[in-house]
């Protein structure tokens, strides 16, 4: 009976994997077809592989320029989130008292606020601060939206670090900032890698916030540039799918390489917290 249950579980996992892989298969296969061939069958392999779809998509979405914009926003956003959240998470974790607990609670509670409820006030604030339309302003907004989850993870992870390390550093003459950056922050590497990867996946693939904030086509991120292929009366699906495949390649490579750090960092931060 136990062996039968094991086979059933494996069968369900295989079926679930096939269902999850079907959209990816359809996107890749249809990206090599013509529009007419794609509408004849979404599942069948192409009779001829049209590699020119990728070269056309490369040029139409300005892949290099859009990728550079996405990279600038992603790395600035991730750097700001890691810097601010690591300091805040460390300080809140090491400070006892009602005020510290209240501030930490406010950060955690803000994670429950849906983005759609704040996007209109957010655009007005961005316009008032003169950061709307700027990739650097977009990165600043991502920092503000991303620190709450990062503080929550850092707060739990810092509790696993013995206080004796900080006391020893202070006895050697280190101030609080030197203690953090020289002693504590290197020990936060697992959770830092986890936060960086999760935020990269979020920022790189995000569509709504760049759509609200960016107005200049030359500043468009990769996802926004792909969206320009969706015309009101004409949709070039092979080019759209080709551009989506090109857009997904960096994310897939980074996630595949660092996926073990994601699970380890989240598990350690949650359990030790």
N, C-alpha and C positions, 0 to 999 in steps of 0.2 A: 504493500500500500504506500509506503514511504517513497519507494522508487517511482511509482506511478505519479505521485504528487510532484516529485522532482522533475519528471519528464514534462508534466503539464505546465509547471512554472517556466521551464526552459522554452517550451513551445510558445507560451504567452509572451515571453521576453523577445523571442525571435519575431513574432508577429508584430509586436509593438515597435521593434526596431525597423522593420520593413515599412510600416505605416509612417514612421517618422522620417525615413529616408526617401519616401516617394516624392515629396515636393522638391527635394534637392536634386533627385534624378531627373525630374521633369524640367527643372530650370536649366540644368546643364545640357540635357539632350536637345531641348527646343532652342537653346541659344545658338546652335549650329545649323538651324533650319531656315528656310525662307518663311515669310508670313503665310503663304498659301499652304505650304507643306505642314506647317505647325497646326493649322486649323483642320487639316485632314485627319491627323492623329497626334494626340499629345503624348502618347506612350511610346510609339514606335521610334526606332532609331532613324536618324536622317539617312536618306539615300546618298547624299553628298554633304560632306562637312564644309560648311561655309565659314571659313576662318576669317573672312573679311568682316563678319559681324563684329568681331572683337576689335579689329582695327578701326572700324567706323565708330563703335562705342567709345573707344579710347579718345578719338578726336572730338566727338560731339559733346562729351561730358567734361572735356578738358581734364583728363585723368590726373596729370602731373600737378596742375595748379590746384585742383580740388583736393587732391590727396595732401598737398602741402598745407592747405587751410585746415583740413581735418586733423592733421598731425600737430599743427600749432595749437589749436584749441584743445586737443586731447592731452598733450604733454603739459601745457600750462595749467589746465584744469587739474590734472592728476598731481602735479607738483604742489599746487596750492592746497589741495585737499589733504595730501599727506603731511605737509608742513604744519598747517593749522590744526588738523585733527589729532596728530600725534602729540603736539604740545598740550592741547586742551584735554585729550583723553588721559594723558599722564598726570596733569595737574589735578583734574577732577578725581582721579583714582587715588591719588596720594593725599588729598585734602578731605578731612572728615568734617561733618557739620551739615546743618540743614540747608544752608545756602548752596553748598556744593551739590548736595542731593537734588535740590530744586532745579539748579541749572542743568544737571545731567538729565533729569526728568523732562525738562522742556525740549532738550535736543532729541530725546527718544520720542516724545510725543509728536514732534514735528514730522517724524517719518510717516505718521498716519494721515497727514494732510495730502489729499490728491492734488496733483499738479494742475489739473483743469480748473480747480477752484481759485488758483492764485495767478493764472497766466495773464489775465487782463491787468490786475494791479501790478504784476511784475513788468509788463511792457511799459506801463506808465512810469514806474520807478526808473527803469532803464533809460527811457527817453529823457526823464528829468535829470539823470546823472550823465547824460550825453555819452552813453556806452552802446546805444542801439545802433546796429549797422557795423560794429567793429568786431573782429575776431577775438581781440583781446578782451573786449567787454563781454563777449559770449563766454569766454573762459572764466571770467570773474563770476558770472552768474552760475556756471557749473560748480564752482568752488562753494558758493553759498548753498546750493541745493544738495551737494554731496557730502558735506562735512558731518551731517547728523549720523548717518550710517557708519561712517569711518570712526567717529568719536565713540560710538557704541562698541565697535569691535576693538578699538585700542584700549578703551576703558577696561574691558574684560581681560584683555591679554596682559596689561600692565600688572594686574593683581597677581599674576604668576611669578613675577620677578621679585626676588628677595630684597627687602629694604636694606639689608646689610651691605649690599653693593654700593648703594648711595651713601650710606654712612661712612664707608671706607673712603670713598672718593672725596667726601667733604672733609674728612680728617687729613687728607693729602693736600687740601687747599683748593679744591675745585668749587666754583660757585654752582648755582642751580642749573644754569644753562650749559656749563661745561659738563656737569654730571649727566645731563640728559643726552647731549649730542655725542659725548665720548663713551658713555657707559650704557645708558638705557636704549637709545635709538638703534644701535647695532643689534641688540637682542630682539628688537621688534621686526626683524627682517621677514619672518614668515607671514605675519599679518599684514605688513606693508606690501609685500608682493601680491597677496590676495586682494587687498583694497585697490592696488594699482591696476590689476587685470580686470576686476569687475567694473571699475570706473572707466577703463578704456573701452570695454565692450559697450557700456552704456553711452558714453559720449560719442564714440565713432559711429554707432548705429542710430543715434537719436535723430529724429526728423522734425518734431513739432517745435522744439525750442529754437533751433536755427531758422526755421521758417518764420517764426515770430520776430526774431532779432536781426536777421541779415536782410539787407535790401539791395546790396550791390552784387551783381552776378559774379564779379571777379573775386568776391569774398565767400562765395558759396562753398559749403562743405561737400563732400563726395555724395552724400545721400541727397542733398538738395539739387546738385547737378544732375543726378539720375532722374529726379522728378521732372526735370524740364523735358524729358522725352515723352511724357504723358501730355499729348495735345488734346484740345477740346474735341476735335473731329477725327483725329488720326493718332493711333497708338502703334508705334513700331515695336511690337512685342519681342522679336528676336534681338533687337538692339537693347531693349530694356532688360531682358534676361541676361544678355552678355555683360552689361554694365553692373548688374547686381552680382554676378559671379565675380567680376573683377573687384567690386567693393568688398565682397566677403572674404577674399583670399587672405588679406592681412589679419583679419579677426580670427579666422580658422587656424592659421599658423601659430599665432600667439597663444590662443586658447589651448591648442593641442600640445604645445611645448610646456606651458605652465599650469596645466590643469591639476596636477597633483598638489601644487602649492595652494590652489584655491580651496580644496577640500580640507587640507591639513590646517591651513590658517583659520578657516571658519570654525572647524571643530575645536581647535585649541583655544581660540578666543571665546567661544561659547561655553565650553566645559570649565575652563579655568576661571572664567568670570563668575 
